[in-house]
Amino acid sequence: MKMLSTLLIAALALPLPALAADGVLFKNPQCGCCTAWAEHLAKNGVALKVEERQDLAAQRTRLGVPAELGSCHTAKIGGYVFEGHVPADLVKKVLKEKPAIAGLAVPGMPPGSPGMEGPTKVAYQVIAFDKQGRRSVYATR
């Protein structure tokens, strides 16, 4: 019991790591749904540093997001790219399972997707893409 108490005290004495962002979100300064998506991720344990930019198309190109999969914001998290309103559970799944993809995208801004909540909800696809431009449906919501 004494050894357990000593270990517990030693563990409590260790400095806590600084809270750091898990990734970075590139968004237009005027976009509220992008902020709502970042809040959705934060509520689900994924913290993002926000970079407000006017050159989002250039950021998507730099990060390898196919133009047809574009949306209103792009995030780089754990070596993957997440374009648009990708649900947090799928972000976390990719970060945990580490599939051989470049990222996930929800093209456009589907009503009812995370950050686009409201009275209307439509079914939408979450698309996986790789660095060679290949795409597949990763999930349907």
N, C-alpha and C positions, 0 to 999 in steps of 0.2 A: 504494500500500500504506500509506503514511504517513497519507493522508487517511482510509482505512478504519480504521486504528488510532485516530486522533483521534476519529472518529465513535463507535466502540465505547466508548472511554473516556468520552466525553461522555454516551452513553446510560446507562452504568453509574453515572454520578454523579447521575442524576436520582433524586429521592426516590420510593420505592415507594408506590403508593396504599394506604391502609388497607384491610384486608379488610372488606367490608361485606356484609350480608345482601342477597340478591336479592329477598327478600320476607318476609312475616310469616305464621306459622302460628298459628291460633287453635285451642286444644285444651283438653280437660278435664285438670286436673292429674293425675288418676289413670289416664289412658289410656296404656297401653304401646304399643299398635299405632300410635298417632299419632306417638309418638317414633320408632318403627321406620320409619315412612313418611318422616319428616324425615331420618333417617339414610340411607335409600335415595336421597333427592334429593341430599343432601350428597355421597354417593359418586359421584353422576353430575354433579357440578359446579353444583348449585343450592343455595345456602346460605339457610337460613331463620332469622329471628329468631322465637323461640317466645314467644307470649303465652298463659299459662294463664288460662282463663276458665271461669266457670260458665254464662254466658249464650250458649251456642253457637247456639241457635235464633235469638236476636235478631241475632247476627252474620251468620248466613246470610241472614236477611231484609234486613238493612242492605246486604249485598253483592249482593242480587238473585238468590240461589240459590232456585229453585222448591222448595217444601217437599217434594215427592215425590222430589226428587233428593238429599235430605239423607243425611249419613253422620255420622261421629264427629269430623271435624275439617274446617276450612276454611282455605285459604291464599289470600293475595292476592299475586300475583307479576307484576311488569311490566304492571300494569293489567288483568290477567285474574284470575278466581277459579277455584280448583281445589278441588273438594269431594270429600272422601274419598280413596280409595287409587288415584289416577290415576298410572299409570306415568311415570317420569321422562322416558323418551324422548318421550312425548306432550306433557309439559309443555314440554320443550325445543323440540319441533316447533312448538307454538303460539307460543312466545316468538320463534322465528326467523321463521315465516311470517306472523305477525300476522293471522290470519283475522278476519272480521267477526263475532265471537261475544263473549259476555261471559265464557264460561269452559267448563270441562269438569267432569263429575261422574261418579263411580262410586258409585251409590246403595248404601246398606247397607254391609256389610263382607264382600265375597266372599272365601272361603277361597282362598289362593294369590295374591291380589293383593299388590302391594308393601306391606309392613308386616303382612301377614296370612299370611306364609309358614308352611308346615307340611306335614303328610303329605297333606292333602286339597287339591285344586285344582278349582275349578269355572270354567266359561266365564262371562264377564261382559261387559257392554257399557260403553263409555265414552261418555257422552252430552254432546254440545255443546248449549249453551243460549245464547240471546241476551237482550237487555234487554226484549224484548217477550214473553218466555216461550216462544218457539218452540224446539223441541228436535229433534235428529236424532242418529242413531248416528254417532259420530265414529270409533270403532274397536271391534273385538271381540277379546277376549283369552281 
